[in-house]
Amino acid sequence: MNSICVYCGSASGFDPAFHAEAVTAGTLIAKAGLTLVYGGGKVGLMGAVADAALAAGGKVIGVMPADLVNQEIGHPGLTELRVVNSMHERKWAMAELADGFLCLPGGPGTFEEIFEQWTWALLGFHAKPCGFVNVSGYYDPLRVAVQQMADKGFLAQQYVDMLIYAETTAQAVEAFRAYVPPPPKWGVAPVEQRY
């Protein structure tokens, strides 16, 4: 594992623990010698995780659509800011750059991004871990909802179990390093459909 993509809010949330974990995450990723890949923003938890990684001497690659950069929310101090044309291009580029996908607390964009990677993983388009840092129980309701997918017959239990939940970023990264993917839902995905 050489890089981790972090999805998180462009707001900081009300609980100070959210910001604190973002700082911890950025610092830990940098000190572990991993590249931080993220959405490229300077605001909210996104900005906090990037600033912390940079302060710890880490490499940080942001990926952001030009429209958002033009709204002046792009982080000016990154190792690299890749400017793309659309949200679809952004997600594709982040997926290709990362060896794992980690969620800190966030809103609908955070959920949408991790659910796409989880879907691609269970289909076998990649074999990278997907996980959540469950700060202050933030992802408890999501965990219940995901379990219900299996309980109601919409998802095999092995695809529920492939998601990693951790109380801290350190625990999540340790679990990422030990991750073994389940077999893909429909067998082996063709190479040309990796993403």
Rosetta blueprint (number, residue, H / E / L):
1 M L
2 N L
3 S E
4 I E
5 C E
6 V E
7 Y E
8 C L
9 G L
10 S L
11 A L
12 S L
13 G L
14 F L
15 D L
16 P H
17 A H
18 F H
19 H H
20 A H
21 E H
22 A H
23 V H
24 T H
25 A H
26 G H
27 T H
28 L H
29 I H
30 A H
31 K H
32 A L
33 G L
34 L L
35 T E
36 L E
37 V E
38 Y E
39 G L
40 G L
41 G E
42 K L
43 V L
44 G H
45 L H
46 M H
47 G H
48 A H
49 V H
50 A H
51 D H
52 A H
53 A H
54 L H
55 A H
56 A L
57 G L
58 G L
59 K L
60 V E
61 I E
62 G E
63 V E
64 M E
65 P E
66 A H
67 D H
68 L H
69 V H
70 N H
71 Q L
72 E L
73 I L
74 G E
75 H L
76 P L
77 G L
78 L L
79 T L
80 E E
81 L E
82 R E
83 V E
84 V E
85 N L
86 S L
87 M H
88 H H
89 E H
90 R H
91 K H
92 W H
93 A H
94 M H
95 A H
96 E H
97 L H
98 A L
99 D L
100 G L
101 F E
102 L E
103 C E
104 L L
105 P L
106 G L
107 G L
108 P H
109 G H
110 T H
111 F H
112 E H
113 E H
114 I H
115 F H
116 E H
117 Q H
118 W H
119 T H
120 W H
121 A H
122 L H
123 L L
124 G L
125 F L
126 H L
127 A L
128 K L
129 P L
130 C E
131 G E
132 F E
133 V E
134 N L
135 V H
136 S H
137 G H
138 Y L
139 Y L
140 D H
141 P H
142 L H
143 R H
144 V H
145 A H
146 V H
147 Q H
148 Q H
149 M H
150 A H
151 D H
152 K L
153 G L
154 F L
155 L L
156 A L
157 Q H
158 Q H
159 Y H
160 V H
161 D H
162 M L
163 L L
164 I E
165 Y E
166 A E
167 E L
168 T L
169 T H
170 A H
171 Q H
172 A H
173 V H
174 E H
175 A H
176 F H
177 R H
178 A L
179 Y L
180 V L
181 P L
182 P L
183 P L
184 P L
185 K L
186 W L
187 G L
188 V L
189 A L
190 P L
191 V H
192 E H
193 Q H
194 R L
195 Y L
